[in-house]
Structure formats: structure tokens, C-alpha cells
Amino acid sequence: MLISVQSLPIFVTTRDKFVKDYYAYYKTVYGYHLRSLNSNNGWTLASPLAFMNAPILAYSDEIRSAVMVVYGDKAHSFYMGKDAFAKLKGDNKEFVVVPSANHTDLYDQMAKIPFDKIIAFFHQNLK
């Protein structure tokens, strides 16, 4: 039997801004998609198990390839990006802060996405 859990509430009753931001994207016409995990009850009780055995930052100090970390300064997970970036070694890394952007703003708000920096980084590091 497959038991699903709701990722976002049907109605927003929280004060947490990031939940409101996610709701405004995933639960409205703007970002809703029938097969989106966050729009529906797509997460099962087993969905996060794959993440539990993969400590995301455990091996980041072993990465030698070029890495660009892009975060909105209003993203609730901003500190996660800073922590990940701090563990990276070498001089082929770049941390880009997008002013006045939250997590979901960088999905598709083209005017906020720093394409010029991304393209320059790729040209410099993907030779």
C-alpha cells in the first residue's frame, strides 16, 4: 500500500514566509503542475529515505570541479548555500547572491536570474 503525505498545506495558516512563498508557487496556477511533488500529495513516506543516507555536505570538500552556488538573499535556505560553499576547495568556485530573491523566485523569474554571471562562469570553467 502506498501512503502519501501532503508536502504543503491546502490553506496557508503559518507565519513562516518560506512556506507562504512555496504555497504561492506550487499551490496556485503560477507553479502548479499535476505531477509536481510539491503541488500534490506526491511525497510518500518513503520518498525522503534516499536523502537520509546521503549526507549532502559530507564530501563537498573533495569536489575539484568548478562550482557555482546561486542563492537569493531572501531564501530560507541561504545559510545552507553558504555552508556548502565554505566547504568547497580551490579557486574555481563562485557564490552568487541574488538581491531580493527567495528560493522560488529563481525558478522562472528571468529578470532575477543572473544569466550573465552563469554564462561567464561556464565560459571560464567549461573548457
C-alpha positions as a Markdown table, in Angstrom:
| # | Residue | x | y | z |
|---|---|---|---|---|
| 1 | Met | 0.0 | 0.0 | 0.0 |
| 2 | Leu | 1.3 | 3.4 | -0.9 |
| 3 | Ile | 0.7 | 6.1 | 1.7 |
| 4 | Ser | 1.3 | 9.7 | 0.6 |
| 5 | Val | 1.9 | 12.7 | 2.7 |
| 6 | Gln | 1.0 | 16.2 | 1.9 |
| 7 | Ser | 4.0 | 18.4 | 1.4 |
| 8 | Leu | 2.3 | 21.8 | 1.6 |
| 9 | Pro | -1.0 | 22.6 | 3.3 |
| 10 | Ile | -4.2 | 23.1 | 1.4 |
| 11 | Phe | -4.5 | 26.5 | 3.1 |
| 12 | Val | -1.7 | 28.6 | 4.4 |
| 13 | Thr | -2.1 | 29.3 | 8.1 |
| 14 | Thr | 1.6 | 29.6 | 9.1 |
| 15 | Arg | 3.6 | 32.7 | 9.7 |
| 16 | Asp | 6.7 | 31.2 | 8.1 |
| 17 | Lys | 7.5 | 33.2 | 5.0 |
| 18 | Phe | 9.2 | 30.4 | 3.1 |
| 19 | Val | 6.0 | 28.2 | 3.4 |
| 20 | Lys | 4.0 | 31.1 | 2.0 |
| 21 | Asp | 6.5 | 31.5 | -0.8 |
| 22 | Tyr | 6.3 | 27.8 | -1.7 |
| 23 | Tyr | 2.5 | 27.9 | -1.5 |
| 24 | Ala | 2.3 | 30.9 | -3.8 |
| 25 | Tyr | 4.3 | 29.0 | -6.3 |
| 26 | Tyr | 3.3 | 25.3 | -6.1 |
| 27 | Lys | -0.4 | 25.6 | -5.0 |
| 28 | Thr | -1.5 | 28.3 | -7.4 |
| 29 | Val | -1.9 | 28.5 | -11.1 |
| 30 | Tyr | 1.5 | 30.1 | -11.3 |
| 31 | Gly | 3.5 | 27.0 | -10.5 |
| 32 | Tyr | 1.0 | 24.2 | -10.1 |
| 33 | His | 1.5 | 21.0 | -12.0 |
| 34 | Leu | -0.5 | 17.8 | -11.7 |
| 35 | Arg | 2.7 | 15.7 | -11.3 |
| 36 | Ser | 4.6 | 18.1 | -9.1 |
| 37 | Leu | 5.5 | 16.6 | -5.8 |
| 38 | Asn | 5.0 | 19.9 | -4.0 |
| 39 | Ser | 1.7 | 20.7 | -5.8 |
| 40 | Asn | 0.1 | 17.5 | -4.7 |
| 41 | Asn | 0.4 | 14.6 | -2.3 |
| 42 | Gly | 3.3 | 13.2 | -4.4 |
| 43 | Trp | 5.7 | 12.6 | -1.5 |
| 44 | Thr | 5.3 | 9.2 | 0.0 |
| 45 | Leu | 6.5 | 8.2 | 3.4 |
| 46 | Ala | 9.5 | 6.5 | 1.7 |
| 47 | Ser | 10.4 | 9.5 | -0.6 |
| 48 | Pro | 12.9 | 11.2 | 1.8 |
| 49 | Leu | 14.7 | 7.9 | 2.6 |
| 50 | Ala | 17.1 | 8.3 | -0.3 |
| 51 | Phe | 18.3 | 11.6 | 1.2 |
| 52 | Met | 18.8 | 10.2 | 4.7 |
| 53 | Asn | 21.7 | 8.0 | 3.6 |
| 54 | Ala | 23.4 | 10.8 | 1.6 |
| 55 | Pro | 24.9 | 13.5 | 3.8 |
| 56 | Ile | 24.9 | 16.3 | 1.3 |
| 57 | Leu | 27.9 | 18.2 | 2.7 |
| 58 | Ala | 30.0 | 15.1 | 3.8 |
| 59 | Tyr | 32.1 | 15.0 | 0.6 |
| 60 | Ser | 31.8 | 18.6 | -0.7 |
| 61 | Asp | 35.4 | 19.3 | 0.3 |
| 62 | Glu | 36.5 | 16.6 | -2.2 |
| 63 | Ile | 35.0 | 18.4 | -5.2 |
| 64 | Arg | 37.7 | 19.7 | -7.5 |
| 65 | Ser | 35.5 | 20.7 | -10.4 |
| 66 | Ala | 34.2 | 24.3 | -10.8 |
| 67 | Val | 31.2 | 25.0 | -8.7 |
| 68 | Met | 28.8 | 28.0 | -8.8 |
| 69 | Val | 26.3 | 28.4 | -6.0 |
| 70 | Val | 23.4 | 30.7 | -6.7 |
| 71 | Tyr | 21.1 | 31.8 | -3.9 |
| 72 | Gly | 18.5 | 34.5 | -3.3 |
| 73 | Asp | 19.3 | 36.6 | -0.3 |
| 74 | Lys | 15.7 | 36.1 | 0.9 |
| 75 | Ala | 15.8 | 32.3 | 0.6 |
| 76 | His | 15.1 | 30.5 | 3.8 |
| 77 | Ser | 17.9 | 28.1 | 2.9 |
| 78 | Phe | 20.5 | 30.8 | 2.2 |
| 79 | Tyr | 22.7 | 29.5 | 5.1 |
| 80 | Met | 22.8 | 26.1 | 3.5 |
| 81 | Gly | 24.3 | 27.5 | 0.4 |
| 82 | Lys | 26.9 | 29.4 | 2.4 |
| 83 | Asp | 27.8 | 26.3 | 4.4 |
| 84 | Ala | 28.2 | 24.2 | 1.2 |
| 85 | Phe | 30.3 | 26.9 | -0.4 |
| 86 | Ala | 32.5 | 27.3 | 2.6 |
| 87 | Lys | 33.5 | 23.6 | 2.4 |
| 88 | Leu | 34.5 | 23.8 | -1.3 |
| 89 | Lys | 38.2 | 23.8 | -2.0 |
| 90 | Gly | 40.1 | 25.6 | -4.8 |
| 91 | Asp | 39.7 | 28.9 | -6.6 |
| 92 | Asn | 37.3 | 27.7 | -9.2 |
| 93 | Lys | 34.2 | 28.4 | -7.2 |
| 94 | Glu | 31.8 | 31.3 | -7.1 |
| 95 | Phe | 29.0 | 32.3 | -4.7 |
| 96 | Val | 26.4 | 34.5 | -6.3 |
| 97 | Val | 23.8 | 36.3 | -4.2 |
| 98 | Val | 20.7 | 37.4 | -6.0 |
| 99 | Pro | 19.3 | 40.5 | -4.2 |
| 100 | Ser | 15.6 | 40.4 | -3.1 |
| 101 | Ala | 15.1 | 36.9 | -4.3 |
| 102 | Asn | 13.7 | 33.9 | -2.4 |
| 103 | His | 14.0 | 30.3 | -3.3 |
| 104 | Thr | 11.2 | 30.0 | -5.8 |
| 105 | Asp | 11.9 | 33.4 | -7.5 |
| 106 | Leu | 14.9 | 31.7 | -9.1 |
| 107 | Tyr | 12.8 | 29.0 | -10.7 |
| 108 | Asp | 11.5 | 31.2 | -13.5 |
| 109 | Gln | 11.7 | 34.9 | -12.8 |
| 110 | Met | 14.0 | 35.5 | -15.7 |
| 111 | Ala | 14.8 | 39.1 | -14.7 |
| 112 | Lys | 16.2 | 37.9 | -11.4 |
| 113 | Ile | 18.3 | 35.0 | -12.6 |
| 114 | Pro | 21.9 | 36.2 | -13.1 |
| 115 | Phe | 22.4 | 34.6 | -16.6 |
| 116 | Asp | 25.3 | 36.9 | -17.4 |
| 117 | Lys | 27.3 | 35.6 | -14.4 |
| 118 | Ile | 26.3 | 32.0 | -15.1 |
| 119 | Ile | 27.3 | 32.2 | -18.8 |
| 120 | Ala | 30.6 | 33.9 | -17.8 |
| 121 | Phe | 31.3 | 31.2 | -15.2 |
| 122 | Phe | 30.6 | 28.4 | -17.8 |
| 123 | His | 32.8 | 30.0 | -20.4 |
| 124 | Gln | 35.6 | 30.3 | -17.9 |
| 125 | Asn | 35.4 | 26.9 | -16.4 |
| 126 | Leu | 34.0 | 24.5 | -19.0 |
| 127 | Lys | 36.8 | 24.3 | -21.4 |
